Structure formats: structure tokens, C-alpha cells
């Protein structure tokens, strides 16, 4: 089974990590190349920066529900979703999202494999 540490070592697929408030704390080089962000532009932004506007409410609801209950509904299996690049364009990507509790705080990581690129 993949872990968040495994994802941090990923060199082929874009990887994004957030804290339990949804602030981006890490992206890898493939993420920067595909999505067009520099570290200083994306680190500290909320996850909403890479989620299409039409999905913000459902994402916030699901994210909050998980942090409150610890019951996953979308973790640890591939999901085909859209993601937003720095230039505002949207791409289809296969997301694989993990969550791990670390010292009483949740950490989230995802690979975002672009589809049809």
C-alpha cells in the first residue's frame, strides 16, 4: 500500500500535499511542470486553487466531513476529476488521494495523473 512518504518520493506523477485545513504544503517537480506553478506561488494556497469553481462546495463539505469523522469516502482509489492549472485552464486527471494522521493532525496527499495529454 502506498504511503504519503512514498508519494513524496514520486518523480513521474504530479503530487500535491495539504494540511488538515486544506492549505497546500508540498508539490513536486512534475506538479510544477504540468500545472505551471512555482513553489512560492502555490505553497500556502488553499486546495481550491487547483479545484474547479463548480466543485468548491462539494469539496469543502467532503473535506470537512472527513476531518470531523475520519470516515473516508474517496480515499485510496483512483478518481477521474478535473484539476485547474495556474493559467486557469482545466485538465482531466486521475487523482489518487491518501490521508494519514500525524501527531493528531491529518495530512493529505494526492497524485494527479493527467489524462489524454
N, CA, C and O atoms as a printed pandas DataFrame, in Angstrom:
     atom_number atom_name residue_name chain_id  residue_number  x_coord  y_coord  z_coord
0              1         N          UNK        A               1    0.839   -1.180    0.000
1              2        CA          UNK        A               1    0.000    0.000    0.000
2              3         C          UNK        A               1    0.887    1.248    0.000
3              4         O          UNK        A               1    1.888    1.310    0.714
4              5         N          UNK        A               2    0.514    2.220   -0.795
5              6        CA          UNK        A               2    1.240    3.467   -0.875
6              7         C          UNK        A               2    1.057    4.291    0.385
7              8         O          UNK        A               2    0.001    4.260    1.017
8              9         N          UNK        A               3    2.089    5.022    0.738
9             10        CA          UNK        A               3    2.012    5.943    1.869
10            11         C          UNK        A               3    2.288    7.359    1.364
11            12         O          UNK        A               3    2.699    7.554    0.220
12            13         N          UNK        A               4    2.059    8.327    2.222
13            14        CA          UNK        A               4    2.356    9.704    1.851
14            15         C          UNK        A               4    3.854    9.881    1.616
15            16         O          UNK        A               4    4.252   10.636    0.729
16            17         N          UNK        A               5    4.683    9.199    2.393
17            18        CA          UNK        A               5    6.131    9.275    2.159
18            19         C          UNK        A               5    6.486    8.716    0.784
19            20         O          UNK        A               5    7.368    9.247    0.109
20            21         N          UNK        A               6    5.801    7.644    0.363
21            22        CA          UNK        A               6    6.010    7.115   -0.990
22            23         C          UNK        A               6    5.657    8.170   -2.027
23            24         O          UNK        A               6    6.377    8.344   -3.010
24            25         N          UNK        A               7    4.560    8.867   -1.812
25            26        CA          UNK        A               7    4.143    9.904   -2.754
26            27         C          UNK        A               7    5.168   11.029   -2.820
27            28         O          UNK        A               7    5.431   11.558   -3.900
28            29         N          UNK        A               8    5.745   11.398   -1.693
29            30        CA          UNK        A               8    6.751   12.466   -1.694
30            31         C          UNK        A               8    7.980   12.086   -2.520
31            32         O          UNK        A               8    8.682   12.963   -3.023
32            33         N          UNK        A               9    8.241   10.810   -2.660
33            34        CA          UNK        A               9    9.386   10.356   -3.458
34            35         C          UNK        A               9    9.038   10.189   -4.936
35            36         O          UNK        A               9    9.914    9.873   -5.741
36            37         N          UNK        A              10    7.797   10.394   -5.296
37            38        CA          UNK        A              10    7.336   10.239   -6.680
38            39         C          UNK        A              10    8.081   11.214   -7.596
39            40         O          UNK        A              10    8.190   12.402   -7.291
40            41         N          UNK        A              11    8.590   10.703   -8.720
41            42        CA          UNK        A              11    9.312   11.558   -9.663
42            43         C          UNK        A              11    8.639   11.641  -11.027
43            44         O          UNK        A              11    9.044   12.449  -11.862
44            45         N          UNK        A              12    7.627   10.825  -11.267
45            46        CA          UNK        A              12    6.957   10.795  -12.571
46            47         C          UNK        A              12    5.621   11.531  -12.555
47            48         O          UNK        A              12    5.307   12.270  -13.488
48            49         N          UNK        A              13    4.838   11.334  -11.505
49            50        CA          UNK        A              13    3.486   11.896  -11.431
50            51         C          UNK        A              13    3.457   13.168  -10.587
51            52         O          UNK        A              13    4.212   13.290   -9.622
52            53         N          UNK        A              14    2.591   14.113  -10.945
53            54        CA          UNK        A              14    2.405   15.283  -10.091
54            55         C          UNK        A              14    1.858   14.871   -8.728
55            56         O          UNK        A              14    0.950   14.045   -8.638
56            57         N          UNK        A              15    2.420   15.457   -7.665
57            58        CA          UNK        A              15    2.000   15.197   -6.293
58            59         C          UNK        A              15    1.747   16.520   -5.594
59            60         O          UNK        A              15    2.475   17.495   -5.777
60            61         N          UNK        A              16    0.700   16.524   -4.793
61            62        CA          UNK        A              16    0.289   17.688   -4.014
62            63         C          UNK        A              16   -0.028   17.209   -2.609
63            64         O          UNK        A              16   -0.655   16.163   -2.436
64            65         N          UNK        A              17    0.398   17.963   -1.603
65            66        CA          UNK        A              17    0.075   17.629   -0.208
66            67         C          UNK        A              17   -0.556   18.836    0.467
67            68         O          UNK        A              17   -0.205   19.982    0.186
68            69         N          UNK        A              18   -1.511   18.549    1.380
69            70        CA          UNK        A              18   -2.137   19.616    2.162
70            71         C          UNK        A              18   -2.164   19.232    3.636
71            72         O          UNK        A              18   -2.022   18.068    4.011
72            73         N          UNK        A              19   -2.352   20.261    4.451
73            74        CA          UNK        A              19   -2.601   20.012    5.871
74            75         C          UNK        A              19   -4.100   19.806    6.057
75            76         O          UNK        A              19   -4.853   19.819    5.083
76            77         N          UNK        A              20   -4.534   19.617    7.290
77            78        CA          UNK        A              20   -5.954   19.306    7.510
78            79         C          UNK        A              20   -6.873   20.510    7.345
79            80         O          UNK        A              20   -8.094   20.355    7.336
80            81         N          UNK        A              21   -6.311   21.692    7.215
81            82        CA          UNK        A              21   -7.129   22.866    6.895
82            83         C          UNK        A              21   -7.260   23.063    5.384
83            84         O          UNK        A              21   -7.990   23.944    4.929
84            85         N          UNK        A              22   -6.553   22.244    4.614
85            86        CA          UNK        A              22   -6.645   22.349    3.160
86            87         C          UNK        A              22   -5.622   23.291    2.548
87            88         O          UNK        A              22   -5.756   23.664    1.382
88            89         N          UNK        A              23   -4.598   23.686    3.308
89            90        CA          UNK        A              23   -3.541   24.527    2.759
90            91         C          UNK        A              23   -2.464   23.649    2.137
91            92         O          UNK        A              23   -2.030   22.663    2.732
92            93         N          UNK        A              24   -2.044   24.014    0.950
93            94        CA          UNK        A              24   -1.024   23.250    0.241
94            95         C          UNK        A              24    0.317   23.441    0.938
95            96         O          UNK        A              24    0.763   24.566    1.165
96            97         N          UNK        A              25    0.950   22.318    1.273
97            98        CA          UNK        A              25    2.226   22.359    1.990
98            99         C          UNK        A              25    3.373   21.776    1.166
99           100         O          UNK        A              25    4.535   21.931    1.541
100          101         N          UNK        A              26    3.069   21.113    0.056
101          102        CA          UNK        A              26    4.123   20.493   -0.742
102          103         C          UNK        A              26    3.598   20.206   -2.141
103          104         O          UNK        A              26    2.461   19.764   -2.308
104          105         N          UNK        A              27    4.428   20.458   -3.140
105          106        CA          UNK        A              27    4.215   19.980   -4.508
106          107         C          UNK        A              27    5.562   19.513   -5.035
107          108         O          UNK        A              27    6.603   20.018   -4.614
108          109         N          UNK        A              28    5.551   18.555   -5.952
109          110        CA          UNK        A              28    6.806   18.068   -6.519
110          111         C          UNK        A              28    7.058   18.704   -7.888
111          112         O          UNK        A              28    6.232   19.458   -8.402
112          113         N          UNK        A              29    8.206   18.385   -8.457
113          114        CA          UNK        A              29    8.590   18.963   -9.755
114          115         C          UNK        A              29    7.599   18.613  -10.872
115          116         O          UNK        A              29    7.235   19.505  -11.638
116          117         N          UNK        A              30    7.142   17.355  -11.002
117          118        CA          UNK        A              30    6.141   17.075  -12.040
118          119         C          UNK        A              30    4.869   17.917  -11.867
119          120         O          UNK        A              30    4.264   18.319  -12.861
120          121         N          UNK        A              31    4.460   18.188  -10.633
121          122        CA          UNK        A              31    3.295   19.044  -10.428
122          123         C          UNK        A              31    3.589   20.449  -10.974
123          124         O          UNK        A              31    2.766   21.024  -11.687
124          125         N          UNK        A              32    4.751   20.992  -10.643
125          126        CA          UNK        A              32    5.105   22.337  -11.108
126          127         C          UNK        A              32    5.144   22.384  -12.632
127          128         O          UNK        A              32    4.698   23.361  -13.233
128          129         N          UNK        A              33    5.675   21.339  -13.259
129          130        CA          UNK        A              33    5.762   21.309  -14.724
130          131         C          UNK        A              33    4.376   21.224  -15.371
131          132         O          UNK        A              33    4.089   21.969  -16.308
132          133         N          UNK        A              34    3.530   20.340  -14.893
133          134        CA          UNK        A              34    2.211   20.139  -15.504
134          135         C          UNK        A              34    1.275   21.301  -15.210
135          136         O          UNK        A              34    0.552   21.754  -16.098
136          137         N          UNK        A              35    1.279   21.788  -13.977
137          138        CA          UNK        A              35    0.293   22.788  -13.571
138          139         C          UNK        A              35    0.785   24.227  -13.667
139          140         O          UNK        A              35   -0.009   25.159  -13.544
140          141         N          UNK        A              36    2.083   24.419  -13.884
141          142        CA          UNK        A              36    2.603   25.752  -14.148
142          143         C          UNK        A              36    2.886   26.630  -12.946
143          144         O          UNK        A              36    3.187   27.812  -13.109
144          145         N          UNK        A              37    2.798   26.090  -11.755
145          146        CA          UNK        A              37    3.029   26.879  -10.550
146          147         C          UNK        A              37    4.491   26.805  -10.113
147          148         O          UNK        A              37    5.158   25.794  -10.333
148          149         N          UNK        A              38    4.976   27.857   -9.506
149          150        CA          UNK        A              38    6.241   27.836   -8.781
150          151         C          UNK        A              38    5.895   27.562   -7.318
151          152         O          UNK        A              38    4.781   27.849   -6.880
152          153         N          UNK        A              39    6.842   27.010   -6.565
153          154        CA          UNK        A              39    6.582   26.716   -5.148
154          155         C          UNK        A              39    6.036   27.927   -4.410
155          156         O          UNK        A              39    5.037   27.825   -3.698
156          157         N          UNK        A              40    6.685   29.069   -4.576
157          158        CA          UNK        A              40    6.281   30.264   -3.822
158          159         C          UNK        A              40    4.897   30.776   -4.211
159          160         O          UNK        A              40    4.308   31.567   -3.474
160          161         N          UNK        A              41    4.373   30.345   -5.339
161          162        CA          UNK        A              41    3.036   30.755   -5.771
162          163         C          UNK        A              41    1.948   29.828   -5.242
163          164         O          UNK        A              41    0.821   30.270   -5.017
164          165         N          UNK        A              42    2.266   28.554   -5.040
165          166        CA          UNK        A              42    1.231   27.586   -4.680
166          167         C          UNK        A              42    1.288   27.151   -3.220
167          168         O          UNK        A              42    0.243   26.885   -2.625
168          169         N          UNK        A              43    2.479   27.070   -2.626
169          170        CA          UNK        A              43    2.584   26.666   -1.222
170          171         C          UNK        A              43    1.900   27.736   -0.366
171          172         O          UNK        A              43    2.173   28.928   -0.504
172          173         N          UNK        A              44    1.017   27.290    0.511
173          174        CA          UNK        A              44    0.259   28.210    1.353
174          175         C          UNK        A              44   -1.112   28.573    0.800
175          176         O          UNK        A              44   -1.948   29.119    1.520
176          177         N          UNK        A              45   -1.349   28.270   -0.480
177          178        CA          UNK        A              45   -2.676   28.476   -1.072
178          179         C          UNK        A              45   -3.600   27.361   -0.582
179          180         O          UNK        A              45   -3.141   26.298   -0.165
180          181         N          UNK        A              46   -4.883   27.614   -0.636
181          182        CA          UNK        A              46   -5.813   26.534   -0.318
182          183         C          UNK        A              46   -5.948   25.613   -1.516
183          184         O          UNK        A              46   -5.643   25.989   -2.648
184          185         N          UNK        A              47   -6.403   24.424   -1.251
185          186        CA          UNK        A              47   -6.604   23.435   -2.303
186          187         C          UNK        A              47   -7.566   23.940   -3.373
187          188         O          UNK        A              47   -7.553   23.444   -4.500
188          189         N          UNK        A              48   -8.389   24.907   -3.037
189          190        CA          UNK        A              48   -9.325   25.487   -4.001
190          191         C          UNK        A              48   -8.609   26.029   -5.237
191          192         O          UNK        A              48   -9.227   26.160   -6.293
192          193         N          UNK        A              49   -7.322   26.344   -5.125
193          194        CA          UNK        A              49   -6.567   26.870   -6.264
194          195         C          UNK        A              49   -6.502   25.875   -7.415
195          196         O          UNK        A              49   -6.359   26.281   -8.568
196          197         N          UNK        A              50   -6.605   24.588   -7.127
197          198        CA          UNK        A              50   -6.494   23.572   -8.180
198          199         C          UNK        A              50   -7.795   22.795   -8.390
199          200         O          UNK        A              50   -7.818   21.801   -9.116
200          201         N          UNK        A              51   -8.867   23.246   -7.759
201          202        CA          UNK        A              51  -10.179   22.608   -7.903
202          203         C          UNK        A              51  -11.087   23.550   -8.693
203          204         O          UNK        A              51  -11.180   24.732   -8.362
204          205         N          UNK        A              52  -11.756   23.048   -9.729
205          206        CA          UNK        A              52  -12.674   23.910  -10.479
206          207         C          UNK        A              52  -13.726   24.540   -9.554
207          208         O          UNK        A              52  -14.200   23.906   -8.613
208          209         N          UNK        A              53  -14.073   25.778   -9.836
209          210        CA          UNK        A              53  -15.038   26.514   -9.006
210          211         C          UNK        A              53  -16.322   25.732   -8.766
211          212         O          UNK        A              53  -16.879   25.776   -7.669
212          213         N          UNK        A              54  -16.793   25.024   -9.774
213          214        CA          UNK        A              54  -18.063   24.307   -9.636
214          215         C          UNK        A              54  -17.989   23.170   -8.623
215          216         O          UNK        A              54  -19.026   22.633   -8.235
216          217         N          UNK        A              55  -16.790   22.791   -8.186
217          218        CA          UNK        A              55  -16.630   21.704   -7.219
218          219         C          UNK        A              55  -16.206   22.183   -5.836
219          220         O          UNK        A              55  -16.009   21.363   -4.940
220          221         N          UNK        A              56  -16.061   23.491   -5.645
221          222        CA          UNK        A              56  -15.597   24.001   -4.350
222          223         C          UNK        A              56  -16.518   23.594   -3.203
223          224         O          UNK        A              56  -16.040   23.117   -2.174
224          225         N          UNK        A              57  -17.821   23.773   -3.362
225          226        CA          UNK        A              57  -18.743   23.461   -2.264
226          227         C          UNK        A              57  -18.727   21.978   -1.906
227          228         O          UNK        A              57  -18.674   21.626   -0.728
228          229         N          UNK        A              58  -18.772   21.110   -2.910
229          230        CA          UNK        A              58  -18.787   19.681   -2.609
230          231         C          UNK        A              58  -17.449   19.245   -2.015
231          232         O          UNK        A              58  -17.418   18.377   -1.142
232          233         N          UNK        A              59  -16.356   19.827   -2.471
233          234        CA          UNK        A              59  -15.053   19.503   -1.895
234          235         C          UNK        A              59  -14.995   19.942   -0.435
235          236         O          UNK        A              59  -14.574   19.169    0.426
236          237         N          UNK        A              60  -15.408   21.160   -0.152
237          238        CA          UNK        A              60  -15.364   21.666    1.222
238          239         C          UNK        A              60  -16.217   20.816    2.153
239          240         O          UNK        A              60  -15.818   20.540    3.285
240          241         N          UNK        A              61  -17.368   20.407    1.689
241          242        CA          UNK        A              61  -18.250   19.569    2.502
242          243         C          UNK        A              61  -17.591   18.215    2.793
243          244         O          UNK        A              61  -17.558   17.775    3.942
244          245         N          UNK        A              62  -17.071   17.560    1.759
245          246        CA          UNK        A              62  -16.444   16.261    1.947
246          247         C          UNK        A              62  -15.176   16.340    2.791
247          248         O          UNK        A              62  -14.933   15.476    3.633
248          249         N          UNK        A              63  -14.375   17.367    2.568
249          250        CA          UNK        A              63  -13.132   17.552    3.318
250          251         C          UNK        A              63  -13.445   17.756    4.794
251          252         O          UNK        A              63  -12.826   17.132    5.655
252          253         N          UNK        A              64  -14.396   18.620    5.084
253          254        CA          UNK        A              64  -14.784   18.885    6.475
254          255         C          UNK        A              64  -15.369   17.644    7.136
255          256         O          UNK        A              64  -15.067   17.348    8.293
256          257         N          UNK        A              65  -16.208   16.918    6.401
257          258        CA          UNK        A              65  -16.816   15.707    6.951
258          259         C          UNK        A              65  -15.741   14.697    7.331
259          260         O          UNK        A              65  -15.814   14.081    8.394
260          261         N          UNK        A              66  -14.746   14.525    6.468
261          262        CA          UNK        A              66  -13.694   13.567    6.776
262          263         C          UNK        A              66  -12.888   14.001    7.998
263          264         O          UNK        A              66  -12.628   13.187    8.884
264          265         N          UNK        A              67  -12.493   15.261    8.057
265          266        CA          UNK        A              67  -11.692   15.736    9.194
266          267         C          UNK        A              67  -12.466   15.567   10.499
267          268         O          UNK        A              67  -11.879   15.261   11.536
268          269         N          UNK        A              68  -13.777   15.766   10.449
269          270        CA          UNK        A              68  -14.607   15.644   11.659
270          271         C          UNK        A              68  -14.839   14.192   12.056
271          272         O          UNK        A              68  -14.825   13.864   13.242
272          273         N          UNK        A              69  -15.054   13.313   11.067
273          274        CA          UNK        A              69  -15.460   11.944   11.375
274          275         C          UNK        A              69  -14.351   10.909   11.182
275          276         O          UNK        A              69  -14.368    9.856   11.819
276          277         N          UNK        A              70  -13.397   11.200   10.315
277          278        CA          UNK        A              70  -12.371   10.219    9.989
278          279         C          UNK        A              70  -12.862    9.120    9.064
279          280         O          UNK        A              70  -12.133    8.165    8.796
280          281         N          UNK        A              71  -14.087    9.243    8.573
281          282        CA          UNK        A              71  -14.653    8.229    7.669
282          283         C          UNK        A              71  -14.428    8.644    6.215
283          284         O          UNK        A              71  -15.006    9.629    5.755
284          285         N          UNK        A              72  -13.588    7.896    5.491
285          286        CA          UNK        A              72  -13.297    8.265    4.100
286          287         C          UNK        A              72  -14.382    7.800    3.142
287          288         O          UNK        A              72  -15.031    6.777    3.357
288          289         N          UNK        A              73  -14.563    8.575    2.083
289          290        CA          UNK        A              73  -15.461    8.146    1.008
290          291         C          UNK        A              73  -14.747    8.134   -0.338
291          292         O          UNK        A              73  -15.169    7.421   -1.249
292          293         N          UNK        A              74  -13.666    8.914   -0.483
293          294        CA          UNK        A              74  -12.977    8.978   -1.778
294          295         C          UNK        A              74  -11.494    8.622   -1.690
295          296         O          UNK        A              74  -10.773    8.765   -2.678
296          297         N          UNK        A              75  -11.035    8.171   -0.557
297          298        CA          UNK        A              75   -9.607    7.909   -0.388
298          299         C          UNK        A              75   -9.205    6.542   -0.908
299          300         O          UNK        A              75  -10.002    5.603   -0.922
300          301         N          UNK        A              76   -7.962    6.450   -1.331
301          302        CA          UNK        A              76   -7.291    5.186   -1.665
302          303         C          UNK        A              76   -7.863    4.441   -2.860
303          304         O          UNK        A              76   -7.739    3.219   -2.945
304          305         N          UNK        A              77   -8.480    5.153   -3.771
305          306        CA          UNK        A              77   -8.844    4.552   -5.049
306          307         C          UNK        A              77   -8.860    5.647   -6.119
307          308         O          UNK        A              77   -9.113    6.810   -5.807
308          309         N          UNK        A              78   -8.594    5.283   -7.371
309          310        CA          UNK        A              78   -8.495    6.298   -8.425
310          311         C          UNK        A              78   -9.828    6.984   -8.697
311          312         O          UNK        A              78  -10.889    6.360   -8.704
312          313         N          UNK        A              79   -9.732    8.290   -8.922
313          314        CA          UNK        A              79  -10.902    9.105   -9.254
314          315         C          UNK        A              79  -10.558    9.946  -10.481
315          316         O          UNK        A              79   -9.483   10.543  -10.546
316          317         N          UNK        A              80  -11.458    9.991  -11.439
317          318        CA          UNK        A              80  -11.242   10.869  -12.588
318          319         C          UNK        A              80  -11.952   12.187  -12.319
319          320         O          UNK        A              80  -13.180   12.258  -12.266
320          321         N          UNK        A              81  -11.139   13.234  -12.149
321          322        CA          UNK        A              81  -11.651   14.560  -11.819
322          323         C          UNK        A              81  -10.910   15.605  -12.644
323          324         O          UNK        A              81   -9.883   15.314  -13.257
324          325         N          UNK        A              82  -11.428   16.793  -12.652
325          326        CA          UNK        A              82  -10.735   17.897  -13.298
326          327         C          UNK        A              82   -9.828   18.574  -12.281
327          328         O          UNK        A              82  -10.076   18.524  -11.076
328          329         N          UNK        A              83   -8.780   19.203  -12.781
329          330        CA          UNK        A              83   -7.869   19.987  -11.952
330          331         C          UNK        A              83   -7.557   21.276  -12.708
331          332         O          UNK        A              83   -7.584   21.308  -13.939
332          333         N          UNK        A              84   -7.265   22.326  -11.967
333          334        CA          UNK        A              84   -7.038   23.643  -12.554
334          335         C          UNK        A              84   -5.552   23.967  -12.561
335          336         O          UNK        A              84   -4.859   23.836  -11.552
336          337         N          UNK        A              85   -5.083   24.394  -13.730
337          338        CA          UNK        A              85   -3.691   24.822  -13.872
338          339         C          UNK        A              85   -3.577   26.305  -13.492
339          340         O          UNK        A              85   -4.588   26.991  -13.342
340          341         N          UNK        A              86   -2.355   26.787  -13.341
341          342        CA          UNK        A              86   -2.119   28.181  -12.968
342          343         C          UNK        A              86   -2.796   29.145  -13.936
343          344         O          UNK        A              86   -3.311   30.183  -13.520
344          345         N          UNK        A              87   -2.798   28.806  -15.229
345          346        CA          UNK        A              87   -3.384   29.699  -16.230
346          347         C          UNK        A              87   -4.915   29.662  -16.244
347          348         O          UNK        A              87   -5.546   30.344  -17.052
348          349         N          UNK        A              88   -5.511   28.865  -15.348
349          350        CA          UNK        A              88   -6.967   28.784  -15.254
350          351         C          UNK        A              88   -7.587   27.694  -16.103
351          352         O          UNK        A              88   -8.776   27.408  -15.964
352          353         N          UNK        A              89   -6.812   27.083  -16.976
353          354        CA          UNK        A              89   -7.366   26.006  -17.792
354          355         C          UNK        A              89   -7.553   24.762  -16.924
355          356         O          UNK        A              89   -6.875   24.580  -15.912
356          357         N          UNK        A              90   -8.476   23.925  -17.340
357          358        CA          UNK        A              90   -8.775   22.695  -16.605
358          359         C          UNK        A              90   -8.282   21.499  -17.394
359          360         O          UNK        A              90   -8.367   21.467  -18.622
360          361         N          UNK        A              91   -7.764   20.514  -16.673
361          362        CA          UNK        A              91   -7.365   19.259  -17.307
362          363         C          UNK        A              91   -8.040   18.107  -16.581
363          364         O          UNK        A              91   -8.347   18.197  -15.393
364          365         N          UNK        A              92   -8.264   17.035  -17.307
365          366        CA          UNK        A              92   -8.746   15.803  -16.699
366          367         C          UNK        A              92   -7.546   15.093  -16.101
367          368         O          UNK        A              92   -6.486   15.008  -16.723
368          369         N          UNK        A              93   -7.720   14.589  -14.898
369          370        CA          UNK        A              93   -6.619   13.892  -14.228
370          371         C          UNK        A              93   -7.169   12.785  -13.348
371          372         O          UNK        A              93   -8.254   12.894  -12.778
372          373         N          UNK        A              94   -6.396   11.724  -13.254
373          374        CA          UNK        A              94   -6.730   10.661  -12.324
374          375         C          UNK        A              94   -6.094   11.006  -10.985
375          376         O          UNK        A              94   -4.872   11.085  -10.861
376          377         N          UNK        A              95   -6.945   11.209   -9.988
377          378        CA          UNK        A              95   -6.491   11.547   -8.641
378          379         C          UNK        A              95   -6.457   10.280   -7.792
379          380         O          UNK        A              95   -7.374    9.461   -7.842
380          381         N          UNK        A              96   -5.398   10.133   -7.020
381          382        CA          UNK        A              96   -5.318    9.068   -6.031
382          383         C          UNK        A              96   -4.949    9.759   -4.728
383          384         O          UNK        A              96   -3.837   10.266   -4.584
384          385         N          UNK        A              97   -5.879    9.779   -3.780
385          386        CA          UNK        A              97   -5.750   10.595   -2.576
386          387         C          UNK        A              97   -5.564    9.702   -1.353
387          388         O          UNK        A              97   -6.269    8.709   -1.174
388          389         N          UNK        A              98   -4.608   10.074   -0.525
389          390        CA          UNK        A              98   -4.359    9.393    0.744
390          391         C          UNK        A              98   -4.474   10.393    1.884
391          392         O          UNK        A              98   -4.281   11.595    1.701
392          393         N          UNK        A              99   -4.792    9.873    3.061
393          394        CA          UNK        A              99   -4.793   10.685    4.281
394          395         C          UNK        A              99   -4.100    9.876    5.365
395          396         O          UNK        A              99   -4.302    8.668    5.490
396          397         N          UNK        A             100   -3.280   10.568    6.146
397          398        CA          UNK        A             100   -2.620    9.936    7.287
398          399         C          UNK        A             100   -2.680   10.896    8.462
399          400         O          UNK        A             100   -2.529   12.108    8.303
400          401         N          UNK        A             101   -2.902   10.343    9.629
401          402        CA          UNK        A             101   -2.900   11.163   10.839
402          403         C          UNK        A             101   -1.474   11.189   11.388
403          404         O          UNK        A             101   -0.834   10.150   11.548
404          405         N          UNK        A             102   -0.998   12.391   11.669
405          406        CA          UNK        A             102    0.355   12.573   12.174
406          407         C          UNK        A             102    0.306   13.528   13.362
407          408         O          UNK        A             102    0.003   14.709   13.198
408          409         N          UNK        A             103    0.599   13.023   14.545
409          410        CA          UNK        A             103    0.570   13.817   15.778
410          411         C          UNK        A             103   -0.768   14.542   15.959
411          412         O          UNK        A             103   -0.807   15.725   16.299
412          413         N          UNK        A             104   -1.862   13.809   15.724
413          414        CA          UNK        A             104   -3.199   14.344   15.928
414          415         C          UNK        A             104   -3.712   15.246   14.827
415          416         O          UNK        A             104   -4.798   15.812   14.946
416          417         N          UNK        A             105   -2.952   15.388   13.762
417          418        CA          UNK        A             105   -3.361   16.234   12.630
418          419         C          UNK        A             105   -3.381   15.387   11.354
419          420         O          UNK        A             105   -2.506   14.546   11.146
420          421         N          UNK        A             106   -4.381   15.615   10.508
421          422        CA          UNK        A             106   -4.453   14.911    9.240
422          423         C          UNK        A             106   -3.556   15.580    8.216
423          424         O          UNK        A             106   -3.448   16.805    8.167
424          425         N          UNK        A             107   -2.918   14.758    7.403
425          426        CA          UNK        A             107   -2.137   15.212    6.256
426          427         C          UNK        A             107   -2.713   14.477    5.052
427          428         O          UNK        A             107   -3.009   13.284    5.126
428          429         N          UNK        A             108   -2.870   15.193    3.948
429          430        CA          UNK        A             108   -3.435   14.620    2.729
430          431         C          UNK        A             108   -2.418   14.732    1.605
431          432         O          UNK        A             108   -1.681   15.715    1.524
432          433         N          UNK        A             109   -2.376   13.741    0.750
433          434        CA          UNK        A             109   -1.508   13.778   -0.428
434          435         C          UNK        A             109   -2.256   13.134   -1.578
435          436         O          UNK        A             109   -3.073   12.233   -1.389
436          437         N          UNK        A             110   -1.958   13.617   -2.775
437          438        CA          UNK        A             110   -2.606   13.071   -3.959
438          439         C          UNK        A             110   -1.642   13.083   -5.129
439          440         O          UNK        A             110   -0.849   14.010   -5.296
440          441         N          UNK        A             111   -1.724   12.046   -5.928
441          442        CA          UNK        A             111   -1.122   12.093   -7.250
442          443         C          UNK        A             111   -2.217   12.548   -8.199
443          444         O          UNK        A             111   -3.383   12.194   -8.028
444          445         N          UNK        A             112   -1.839   13.337   -9.202
445          446        CA          UNK        A             112   -2.784   13.853  -10.187
446          447         C          UNK        A             112   -2.236   13.530  -11.576
447          448         O          UNK        A             112   -1.561   14.350  -12.200
448          449         N          UNK        A             113   -2.534   12.340  -12.037
449          450        CA          UNK        A             113   -2.017   11.894  -13.338
450          451         C          UNK        A             113   -2.860   12.466  -14.462
451          452         O          UNK        A             113   -4.033   12.115  -14.590
452          453         N          UNK        A             114   -2.279   13.354  -15.295
453          454        CA          UNK        A             114   -3.050   13.927  -16.403
454          455         C          UNK        A             114   -3.530   12.843  -17.356
455          456         O          UNK        A             114   -2.803   11.893  -17.645
456          457         N          UNK        A             115   -4.748   12.988  -17.837
457          458        CA          UNK        A             115   -5.319   12.060  -18.802
458          459         C          UNK        A             115   -5.373   12.738  -20.164
459          460         O          UNK        A             115   -5.597   13.945  -20.252
460          461         N          UNK        A             116   -5.172   11.975  -21.211
461          462        CA          UNK        A             116   -5.273   12.492  -22.588
462          463         C          UNK        A             116   -4.353   13.672  -22.845
463          464         O          UNK        A             116   -4.751   14.633  -23.504
464          465         N          UNK        A             117   -3.144   13.615  -22.341
465          466        CA          UNK        A             117   -2.203   14.721  -22.563
466          467         C          UNK        A             117   -1.084   14.269  -23.439
467          468         O          UNK        A             117   -0.185   15.052  -23.746
